[in-house]
Amino acid sequence: MKKLSLIALSLLMCMTLSAKKQKTAQPLWPNGEVMDEWFQKTDRVALADLGKQYKLTDYHINADGRVHTAEIQALIDQAAANGGGVIVVPSGVFMTGGLYFKQGTHLYLEQGAVLMGSDFIGDYKIAQTRIEGETCNYFEALINANGLDGFTISGQGTIDGNGLRYHQAFWLRRKWNRKCTNKDEQRPRLIYIQNCKNVQLQDVSLQNSPFWTTHVYNSEHVKLLGLHIYSLLHPDDSKGPSTDAVDLDAVHDILIKDCYMSVNDDAVAIKGGKGPYADAFEKEYPGVKIPEESKGNGSNYNILITDCHYGEAHSCLTLGSESVHSWNIILRNINITNPSRNLLWLKMRPDTPQRYEYITVEGITGPVRNFLYVAPWKQFYDLKGRPDSPMSYSDHITMRNCKVECESFFNVKQQEDVYHLSNFVFENLEITSKKDKDIDSSIIDGCTITNVKVQ
């Protein structure tokens, strides 16, 4: 009996130790918080589970070169009125302007299907929206989802923004006016998700957007899985301007996994707001009238970008130029084939109070221009009458387990009157750099360097 009791006690201890080990093995965010199991689940949405199927051709909407915005929108409205369902785009090229999905409706693109955006800006509505860190009136997107719970886009087809004319018009305007901004040239985004939760975009190709490709604002629990996001290189070599692959704007709990991204701007850009009082959602400014465009600002946190393949991009991960408070962001296991300009780019606006903290970049392979780039960003600089320049901070930034070829390894500008850098960790890095090989730890308040090899 005593022997059995000892065996039982030993088994109990083993089970307890095993349970403790499993508990400690749970993935953690950079600030030490436990990552929710939601981030480990990548089950695909099944067409059969999306409700009644509304195939375009069954409702006399054909791939005939005409723009069918009104007919497709009526079909979405019909599906919503009947309790929900899925709009199915069959093989062929179907033209449309801006579409607005309703609660309970979904979009599915069969293999060979192309939902092609109109290249006439009049086919897109102007409404209050978010763009470049401000709440303002601007053109909405080809695909719009607002206030939805459980919206999905799936299938093996393509959403094509038909961006050539928009791109040509932008570069032509730039020749006439070098100060032309993104908003000066009228062009829609490809997908705009706002005020939503439990959204999943999977497996489709998103290409040739006139402007930003996938913009997610004020939303939570959004998964982008297996997407192919691409900005076409036109025959005249005029690349699509500002065709960011993914823009995350005041969001939390975001998973981007197994995606391909090759665009003429940032692959993933963390937005959230800009301006001298951009952080008014977090703190009070007694006696100060907060600008209307700042009232939709917000934080970004709990963002995992993992197991993706990058082609060309201005930056693999950018914080800014319109970002206020962002933390718990991980860029992990990324393979880069075409040289991106920057691996991690921290844009520090002198006219915006910013805090970028608990950011981890790990498991990166391939070529970039700058491994780490930190510098002031003064595009459209405007203190709007604020007498002082707000301070910004970047802290608890970790870059580890990377094997990267670059032109510059540590391209970090010091400007203590604008921003303060602290608690940077560089660990297990194998770097080939053309210009520099050293980390200037004197400009970072607390810099840990472990097993960093630069040649």
Secondary structure, DSSP 8 states (H G I E B T S, - for coil): -HHHHHHHHHHHHHHHHHHHHHHHTS-B-TTS-B--GGGG------GGGS-SEEEGGGGT--SSSSB-HHHHHHHHHHHHHTT-EEEEE-SEEEEE--EEE-TTEEEEE-TTEEEEE-S-GGGS-EEEEEETTEEEEEE--SEEEES-BS-EEEES-EEE---HHHHHHHHHHHHH-TT--TTTS----SEEEES-EEEEEES-EEE--SS-SEEEES-EEEEEES-EEE----TT----TT--SEEEES-EEEEEES-EEE-SSEEEEE----STTTTTTTS--TT----GGGTT---EEEEEEES-EE-S-SEEEEE-SS-SEEEEEEEEEEEE-S-EEEEEEEEE-TTS--EEEEEEEEEEEEEEEEEEEEEE--TT---TT-SS---EEEEEEEEEEEEEEEEEEEEE---TTTEEEEEEEEEEEEEEESS-----GGGSEEEEEEEEEE-
